[in-house]
Amino acid sequence: MSTLLLILAAANLLVLAYFVAFNVFQTVLITSAGLSLGRHHRTTWCDDPRRLLGSEVAPPISVLAPAHNEAATIVESVRALLALRYPRMEIVVVNDGSTDETLARLADAFALAPVEPVFRRRLDTAPIRGLYRSRLHPRLVVVDKDNGGKADALNAALNVITGELACALDADTLVESDALLRMVRPFLRDPRVVAVGGTIRVVNGSEVSHGRVLERRVPRQILPGIQTVEYLRAFLFGRLGWNRLGGNLIISGAFGLFDREAVLLAGGYEAATVGEDMELIAKIRRRGVEAGVPSRVEFLPDPIAWTEVPSSLRVLAGQRDRWHRGLADALWRHRRMMGNPRYGVLGTFVAPTFLLLELLAPVVELLGLVAVGVALALGAVDGSFALLLLLVAYGWGLLLSLLAIALEEFSFERVGSPRDRLRLILWAVIEPFGYRQLTVYWRLRGLSRWLRGRTDWGTMHREGFVLAPTTTTTT
């Protein structure tokens, strides 16, 4: 019994140390995010991004939108892309072997016509079946290809595009009209920048018309509502905070802008992983250190894109499982950087932090729950202390969520009506009860599946956007 008690004591001390380290880092991260946000506002408060509309120095941008069975949202998404304001832009939608009406709806809505597929094949991809251009919008190009996965579709688009910069989007993403004008700024002011990430917002429940979010609302359903809080926390202080702490190791695959040549020299997207977005950034940054070439990655809070998040437990479980497998795979593929001083802060701080405080977090959380539960049953730990620790953990997590909501409200005012703000706070309050434990389980399942070599993508069911009511005029 004494040996068991010693093991339990050691486990509880380990979990407590991890808890303290995790929350200290979160404090540093949110402080860094606040400083970065303040600096961003000071440098951009009088900057009108519309001045780039008539500028000859604006680099051409190609927008890449892979689509697989996106018939429910593809037309609205493409309309949103066509409404983007940027002086030199092309839009390349890749139909990645869809089995639904994705291609047919694109053809009907945008009057697609076949063109000769002439381009330089710098990255290997699944066969391309056809290339089309819209008669209504000449900037719109559609690539029809055999199914090869999202990474393969993005590589096919990289072969076809002509722009210096490539903006990678999910097909269900709605991008605000001035987002590219804002997103290109780091490339213009710093030649070391090779990738920029923007902010993703949850569109569920908001009204959409012709690819634009007309009325922003916080979802009424519990799952999309809690994910809204998660996204605010992850982007507004999570990724923003990394700007000052060694740079980001991930840019969301739903919305990122890249130097096309840097991506091609890095070998493009890796098709053999489900975390192609993080793997690409890790590869670009690692190659930059090894080759002595620019590899700076930045995150900006004000370019906004909207995405539909899962509204069912089954789909959400598959998504979080896949995300954690992708994180594990990216860190494993680039394990040479881990703790290696050759890679500077990337190797000695950024990669180890993602390993310890992101990848292994659900493992430690499970260990803590088991150790505390057994210790309480054996009377090896004081119940009042365990309850106090639980309350501190809950309170700190809630504080982080409320700070993210406050940053959003005071900086960008994206939330909506007072009722929406109250609803958002409600979702933040109830997030730790049940939902948090489910995400721990899903991430543990993802880690287990990665260890067993699982690389399946899963399915993502789209409900479709809430369309604004059409008004008619009678005489």
C-alpha positions as CSV (number, residue, x, y, z in Angstrom):
1,M,0.0,0.0,0.0
2,S,2.8,2.4,0.8
3,T,4.3,1.9,-2.6
4,L,1.0,2.7,-4.2
5,L,0.6,5.8,-2.1
6,L,4.1,7.0,-3.2
7,I,3.2,6.4,-6.8
8,L,0.0,8.3,-6.4
9,A,1.8,11.2,-4.6
10,A,4.3,11.4,-7.4
11,A,1.6,11.3,-10.1
12,N,-0.3,14.1,-8.3
13,L,2.8,16.2,-8.0
14,L,3.6,15.7,-11.7
15,V,0.0,16.7,-12.6
16,L,0.2,19.7,-10.3
17,A,3.5,20.8,-11.8
18,Y,2.1,20.5,-15.3
19,F,-1.0,22.4,-14.3
20,V,1.1,25.3,-12.9
21,A,3.4,25.3,-16.0
22,F,0.5,25.2,-18.4
23,N,-1.3,28.1,-16.7
24,V,1.9,30.1,-16.4
25,F,2.4,29.7,-20.2
26,Q,-1.2,30.6,-20.8
27,T,-0.6,33.8,-18.8
28,V,2.5,34.6,-20.9
29,L,0.6,33.8,-24.1
30,I,-2.4,36.1,-23.3
31,T,0.0,38.9,-22.2
32,S,1.9,38.5,-25.4
33,A,-1.4,38.6,-27.3
34,G,-2.5,41.8,-25.6
35,L,0.8,43.5,-26.4
36,S,0.7,42.3,-30.0
37,L,-2.9,43.5,-30.4
38,G,-2.0,46.9,-29.0
39,R,0.9,47.2,-31.4
40,H,-1.3,46.1,-34.3
41,H,-3.8,48.8,-33.6
42,R,-1.1,51.5,-33.2
43,T,0.4,50.6,-36.5
44,T,-2.9,50.2,-38.5
45,W,-5.4,52.6,-36.9
46,C,-4.9,55.2,-39.8
47,D,-4.0,52.6,-42.5
48,D,-6.8,52.3,-45.1
49,P,-6.3,49.0,-46.8
50,R,-8.4,50.2,-49.8
51,R,-5.4,52.3,-50.9
52,L,-3.9,49.1,-52.3
53,L,-6.8,48.7,-54.8
54,G,-5.1,51.1,-57.2
55,S,-1.5,50.2,-56.3
56,E,0.9,48.7,-58.8
57,V,3.0,47.2,-56.0
58,A,0.3,44.8,-54.8
59,P,1.5,41.3,-55.6
60,P,-0.9,39.1,-57.5
61,I,-2.8,36.7,-55.4
62,S,-4.3,33.3,-56.3
63,V,-7.0,32.0,-54.1
64,L,-7.1,28.2,-53.7
65,A,-10.3,26.5,-52.7
66,P,-10.3,22.7,-52.6
67,A,-13.8,21.2,-52.6
68,H,-14.9,17.7,-52.0
69,N,-18.7,17.1,-51.8
70,E,-19.4,20.7,-50.9
71,A,-22.6,21.1,-52.9
72,A,-24.5,22.6,-50.0
73,T,-22.2,25.6,-49.7
74,I,-20.0,25.8,-52.8
75,V,-22.0,28.5,-54.7
76,E,-22.3,30.9,-51.8
77,S,-18.6,30.3,-50.9
78,V,-17.5,31.1,-54.5
79,R,-19.7,34.2,-54.6
80,A,-17.9,35.4,-51.4
81,L,-14.6,34.9,-53.1
82,L,-15.7,36.8,-56.2
83,A,-16.7,39.7,-53.9
84,L,-13.2,40.0,-52.5
85,R,-11.6,43.3,-53.1
86,Y,-8.1,43.0,-54.4
87,P,-6.5,44.6,-57.6
88,R,-4.8,41.5,-59.0
89,M,-6.5,38.2,-58.1
90,E,-7.5,34.9,-59.6
91,I,-9.7,32.3,-57.9
92,V,-9.0,28.6,-58.4
93,V,-11.6,26.1,-57.1
94,V,-10.4,22.4,-57.2
95,N,-13.2,19.9,-57.4
96,D,-11.4,16.9,-55.8
97,G,-13.3,14.0,-57.2
98,S,-16.7,15.0,-55.6
99,T,-19.4,12.4,-55.9
100,D,-22.2,14.9,-55.2
101,E,-23.3,17.9,-57.4
102,T,-20.4,20.2,-56.5
103,L,-19.2,20.5,-60.1
104,A,-22.7,20.7,-61.6
105,R,-23.7,23.5,-59.3
106,L,-20.5,25.5,-60.1
107,A,-21.1,25.0,-63.8
108,D,-24.7,26.2,-63.6
109,A,-24.1,29.2,-61.4
110,F,-21.0,30.5,-63.1
111,A,-21.3,29.3,-66.7
112,L,-18.1,27.3,-66.8
113,A,-16.4,26.6,-70.2
114,P,-13.6,24.1,-70.8
115,V,-10.1,25.5,-71.5
116,E,-6.8,23.9,-72.6
117,P,-5.0,22.6,-69.5
118,V,-1.6,24.1,-70.1
119,F,0.6,24.6,-67.0
120,R,3.9,23.5,-65.5
121,R,3.6,20.4,-63.2
122,R,6.0,21.1,-60.4
123,L,4.2,19.0,-57.8
124,D,2.9,15.4,-58.4
125,T,-0.9,15.1,-58.0
126,A,-3.8,12.8,-58.9
127,P,-4.8,13.2,-62.6
128,I,-6.6,16.3,-63.7
129,R,-9.7,15.6,-65.7
130,G,-10.5,19.1,-66.9
131,L,-9.9,22.8,-66.5
132,Y,-12.7,25.3,-66.8
133,R,-13.0,29.1,-66.8
134,S,-16.2,31.1,-66.0
135,R,-17.8,33.0,-68.8
136,L,-19.3,35.3,-66.3
137,H,-16.2,35.9,-64.1
138,P,-13.0,35.4,-66.1
139,R,-11.0,35.4,-62.8
140,L,-12.7,32.2,-61.7
141,V,-10.9,28.9,-62.8
142,V,-12.2,25.4,-61.8
143,V,-9.9,22.4,-61.8
144,D,-11.7,19.0,-62.0
145,K,-9.5,16.1,-60.8
146,D,-9.5,12.6,-59.4
147,N,-9.9,12.4,-55.7
148,G,-6.6,12.7,-53.9
149,G,-7.4,14.5,-50.6
150,K,-7.2,18.1,-49.6
151,A,-3.4,18.3,-49.7
152,D,-3.3,16.8,-53.2
153,A,-6.0,19.3,-54.4
154,L,-4.0,22.2,-53.0
155,N,-0.9,20.9,-54.8
156,A,-2.9,20.7,-58.1
157,A,-4.0,24.3,-57.6
158,L,-0.3,25.4,-56.9
159,N,0.6,23.9,-60.3
160,V,-2.1,25.8,-62.1
161,I,-2.0,29.3,-60.5
162,T,-0.1,32.3,-61.7
163,G,0.0,34.5,-58.6
164,E,3.1,35.2,-56.5
165,L,1.1,34.6,-53.3
166,A,-1.3,31.7,-52.7
167,C,-4.3,32.1,-50.4
168,A,-5.4,28.6,-49.2
169,L,-9.1,28.4,-48.1
170,D,-11.6,25.7,-47.3
171,A,-14.4,25.6,-49.8
172,D,-17.0,26.4,-47.1
173,T,-15.1,29.5,-45.9
174,L,-16.6,32.9,-46.3
175,V,-13.9,35.6,-46.5
176,E,-14.7,39.2,-45.7
177,S,-14.3,41.5,-48.7
178,D,-11.2,43.4,-47.4
179,A,-9.4,40.4,-45.9
180,L,-6.8,40.0,-48.6
181,L,-6.0,43.8,-48.6
182,R,-5.3,43.4,-44.8
183,M,-3.5,40.1,-45.1
184,V,-1.0,41.2,-47.7
185,R,0.5,44.0,-45.5
186,P,3.2,41.8,-43.8
187,F,4.5,40.7,-47.2
188,L,4.9,44.4,-48.3
189,R,6.6,45.6,-45.2
190,D,8.9,42.6,-44.4
191,P,10.7,40.5,-47.1
192,R,11.3,37.8,-44.6
193,V,7.6,36.9,-44.3
194,V,6.6,33.7,-46.2
195,A,3.2,33.0,-44.6
196,V,0.4,34.9,-42.9
197,G,-2.6,33.5,-41.0
198,G,-5.9,35.2,-40.5
199,T,-8.8,34.8,-38.0
200,I,-11.5,32.2,-38.4
201,R,-15.0,33.0,-37.0
202,V,-18.0,30.6,-36.6
203,V,-20.8,31.4,-39.2
204,N,-23.4,29.0,-37.8
205,G,-26.6,30.9,-37.0
206,S,-25.5,34.1,-38.8
207,E,-27.4,35.3,-41.9
208,V,-25.6,35.0,-45.2
209,S,-26.5,36.5,-48.6
210,H,-24.5,36.2,-51.8
211,G,-21.4,35.1,-49.9
212,R,-21.5,37.8,-47.3
213,V,-22.3,37.6,-43.6
214,L,-25.1,40.1,-43.2
215,E,-26.0,39.7,-39.6
216,R,-23.6,38.1,-37.1
217,R,-25.2,36.0,-34.5
218,V,-23.9,33.7,-31.8
219,P,-25.2,30.1,-32.4
220,R,-28.2,29.0,-30.3
221,Q,-27.2,25.3,-30.5
222,I,-24.8,24.2,-27.8
223,L,-22.1,22.6,-29.9
224,P,-21.6,25.4,-32.4
225,G,-21.9,27.9,-29.5
226,I,-19.1,26.4,-27.5
227,Q,-17.0,26.1,-30.5
228,T,-17.5,29.9,-31.1
229,V,-15.8,30.4,-27.7
230,E,-13.1,28.0,-28.6
231,Y,-12.3,29.8,-31.9
232,L,-12.1,33.2,-30.2
233,R,-9.7,31.8,-27.6
234,A,-7.6,29.9,-30.1
235,F,-7.2,32.7,-32.6
236,L,-7.4,35.9,-30.7
237,F,-4.9,35.2,-28.0
238,G,-3.6,31.7,-28.8
239,R,-2.1,32.3,-32.2
240,L,-1.7,36.1,-31.8
241,G,0.3,35.5,-28.7
242,W,2.8,33.3,-30.6
243,N,3.9,36.3,-32.7
244,R,6.1,37.5,-29.9
245,L,7.1,34.0,-28.6
246,G,9.0,32.5,-31.5
247,G,6.3,32.5,-34.2
248,N,3.4,30.2,-35.1
249,L,3.9,26.6,-36.0
250,I,0.4,26.4,-37.6
251,I,-1.8,28.4,-40.0
252,S,-5.3,27.2,-40.3
253,G,-5.9,25.4,-43.6
254,A,-9.2,27.3,-43.8
255,F,-7.5,30.7,-44.3
256,G,-3.8,31.4,-44.9
257,L,-1.7,33.4,-47.4
258,F,1.7,32.0,-48.5
259,D,4.6,32.9,-50.7
260,R,4.0,30.4,-53.6
261,E,7.7,29.8,-54.3
262,A,8.5,29.1,-50.7
263,V,5.7,26.5,-50.7
264,L,6.9,24.9,-53.9
265,L,10.6,24.8,-52.7
266,A,9.4,23.1,-49.6
267,G,7.7,20.4,-51.7
268,G,4.1,21.6,-51.3
269,Y,1.5,20.0,-49.1
270,E,2.2,16.5,-47.7
271,A,-0.6,14.2,-48.9
272,A,0.3,11.4,-46.5
273,T,-0.8,13.3,-43.4
274,V,-4.1,14.6,-42.1
275,G,-2.5,17.7,-40.7
276,E,-1.2,19.2,-44.0
277,D,-1.5,22.8,-42.8
278,M,0.7,22.4,-39.7
279,E,3.1,20.1,-41.5
280,L,3.6,22.7,-44.2
281,I,4.4,25.5,-41.8
282,A,6.8,23.3,-39.8
283,K,8.5,22.3,-43.1
284,I,8.8,25.8,-44.4
285,R,10.2,27.1,-41.1
286,R,12.6,24.1,-40.8
287,R,13.8,24.5,-44.3
288,G,14.3,28.2,-43.7
289,V,16.7,27.5,-40.9
290,E,18.6,24.8,-42.7
291,A,18.9,26.7,-46.0
292,G,19.4,30.1,-44.4
293,V,16.4,31.6,-46.3
294,P,13.5,33.8,-45.0
295,S,10.9,31.8,-43.1
296,R,8.9,34.3,-41.0
297,V,5.3,33.3,-40.2
298,E,2.9,35.9,-38.8
299,F,-0.7,35.9,-37.6
300,L,-3.0,38.9,-38.1
301,P,-6.2,39.4,-36.0
302,D,-8.2,41.6,-38.4
303,P,-8.4,39.6,-41.7
304,I,-11.6,37.6,-41.0
305,A,-13.0,34.5,-42.6
306,W,-16.2,32.6,-41.5
307,T,-16.6,28.9,-41.4
308,E,-19.3,26.4,-40.6
309,V,-18.4,24.2,-37.6
310,P,-19.8,20.8,-36.8
311,S,-23.2,20.7,-35.2
312,S,-23.2,17.0,-34.3
313,L,-21.1,15.0,-31.9
314,R,-20.1,12.4,-34.5
315,V,-18.7,14.9,-36.9
316,L,-17.1,17.0,-34.2
317,A,-15.4,13.9,-32.8
318,G,-14.0,13.0,-36.1
319,Q,-12.7,16.6,-36.6
320,R,-10.9,16.8,-33.3
321,D,-9.5,13.2,-33.6
322,R,-8.1,14.2,-37.0
323,W,-6.6,17.5,-35.7
324,H,-4.7,15.7,-33.0
325,R,-3.5,13.0,-35.4
326,G,-2.3,15.8,-37.6
327,L,-0.4,17.6,-34.8
328,A,1.2,14.3,-33.7
329,D,2.3,13.5,-37.3
330,A,3.7,17.0,-38.0
331,L,5.8,17.0,-34.8
332,W,7.0,13.4,-35.5
333,R,8.0,14.2,-39.1
334,H,10.0,17.2,-37.9
335,R,11.3,15.7,-34.7
336,R,14.8,16.7,-35.6
337,M,14.0,20.2,-34.5
338,M,12.8,19.1,-31.0
339,G,15.1,20.6,-28.4
340,N,17.8,21.2,-31.1
341,P,19.6,24.6,-30.6
342,R,20.6,24.6,-34.2
343,Y,17.0,25.7,-35.0
344,G,17.1,28.5,-32.4
345,V,13.8,29.4,-30.7
346,L,11.9,27.1,-33.1
347,G,13.8,24.1,-31.8
348,T,14.4,25.0,-28.2
349,F,11.0,26.5,-27.3
350,V,8.3,26.5,-30.0
351,A,8.4,22.8,-31.0
352,P,8.8,21.5,-27.3
353,T,5.9,23.7,-26.2
354,F,3.6,22.2,-28.8
355,L,4.7,18.8,-27.8
356,L,4.3,19.2,-24.0
357,L,1.4,21.6,-23.8
358,E,-0.6,20.7,-26.8
359,L,0.0,17.1,-27.9
360,L,0.4,15.6,-24.4
361,A,-2.2,17.7,-22.7
362,P,-5.0,15.2,-22.9
363,V,-2.7,12.4,-21.6
364,V,-1.7,14.4,-18.6
365,E,-5.3,15.5,-18.0
366,L,-6.5,11.9,-18.0
367,L,-3.6,10.9,-15.7
368,G,-4.6,13.6,-13.3
369,L,-8.2,12.6,-13.2
370,V,-7.3,9.0,-12.6
371,A,-4.6,9.8,-10.0
372,V,-6.8,12.2,-8.1
373,G,-9.8,9.9,-8.2
374,V,-7.8,6.9,-6.8
375,A,-6.1,9.1,-4.2
376,L,-9.5,10.4,-3.0
377,A,-10.8,6.9,-2.8
378,L,-7.8,5.8,-0.7
379,G,-7.9,9.0,1.4
380,A,-4.4,9.9,0.2
381,V,-5.4,13.4,-0.7
382,D,-7.5,15.9,1.1
383,G,-10.9,16.4,-0.5
384,S,-11.0,20.1,0.1
385,F,-7.7,20.6,-1.6
386,A,-8.8,18.6,-4.6
387,L,-12.0,20.6,-4.8
388,L,-10.0,23.9,-4.5
389,L,-7.7,22.8,-7.3
390,L,-10.7,21.9,-9.5
391,L,-12.3,25.3,-8.8
392,V,-9.1,27.1,-9.6
393,A,-8.7,25.2,-12.9
394,Y,-12.3,26.0,-13.9
395,G,-12.0,29.6,-12.9
396,W,-8.8,30.2,-14.8
397,G,-10.2,28.5,-17.9
398,L,-13.4,30.6,-17.7
399,L,-11.3,33.8,-17.2
400,L,-9.3,33.0,-20.4
401,S,-12.5,32.6,-22.4
402,L,-14.0,35.8,-21.0
403,L,-10.7,37.7,-21.8
404,A,-10.9,36.4,-25.4
405,I,-14.5,37.6,-25.6
406,A,-13.5,41.0,-24.2
407,L,-10.7,41.4,-26.6
408,E,-13.0,40.6,-29.5
409,E,-15.7,43.0,-28.2
410,F,-13.4,46.0,-27.5
411,S,-11.1,45.5,-30.5
412,F,-13.3,44.4,-33.4
413,E,-17.0,44.4,-32.2
414,R,-17.8,41.2,-34.2
415,V,-20.1,39.5,-31.7
416,G,-23.6,41.0,-32.4
417,S,-26.4,42.1,-30.2
418,P,-26.3,42.3,-26.3
419,R,-28.3,39.0,-26.3
420,D,-25.6,37.4,-28.4
421,R,-22.9,38.6,-26.0
422,L,-24.8,37.1,-23.1
423,R,-25.3,33.8,-25.0
424,L,-21.5,33.7,-25.7
425,I,-20.8,34.1,-22.0
426,L,-23.2,31.3,-21.2
427,W,-21.4,29.0,-23.6
428,A,-18.1,29.9,-21.9
429,V,-19.5,29.1,-18.5
430,I,-20.8,25.6,-19.5
431,E,-17.9,24.6,-21.7
432,P,-15.9,22.8,-19.0
433,F,-18.9,20.6,-18.0
434,G,-19.0,17.6,-20.3
435,Y,-17.7,19.2,-23.5
436,R,-14.2,19.6,-22.2
437,Q,-14.0,15.9,-21.1
438,L,-15.3,14.9,-24.6
439,T,-12.5,16.8,-26.3
440,V,-10.0,15.1,-24.1
441,Y,-11.4,11.7,-25.1
442,W,-11.4,12.6,-28.8
443,R,-7.8,13.8,-28.7
444,L,-6.7,10.7,-26.8
445,R,-8.5,8.6,-29.5
446,G,-6.7,10.6,-32.2
447,L,-3.3,10.0,-30.6
448,S,-4.1,6.3,-30.2
449,R,-5.1,6.1,-33.9
450,W,-2.0,8.0,-35.0
451,L,0.2,5.4,-33.1
452,R,-1.7,2.7,-35.0
453,G,-1.0,4.4,-38.3
454,R,-4.5,5.6,-39.1
455,T,-4.6,8.3,-41.9
456,D,-8.3,8.4,-42.8
457,W,-9.8,11.8,-43.1
458,G,-13.4,11.1,-42.1
459,T,-16.5,13.0,-43.3
460,M,-17.6,16.6,-42.6
461,H,-21.4,17.1,-43.0
462,R,-22.5,20.6,-44.0
463,E,-25.8,22.0,-42.9
464,G,-25.4,24.9,-45.3
465,F,-25.6,28.6,-44.4
466,V,-28.6,30.4,-43.0
467,L,-29.6,32.5,-46.0
468,A,-31.1,35.9,-45.5
469,P,-34.7,36.1,-46.6
470,T,-35.3,37.4,-50.1
471,T,-37.4,40.5,-50.3
472,T,-39.7,41.2,-53.2
473,T,-41.2,44.4,-54.3
474,T,-44.8,44.6,-55.5
475,T,-46.5,47.3,-57.4
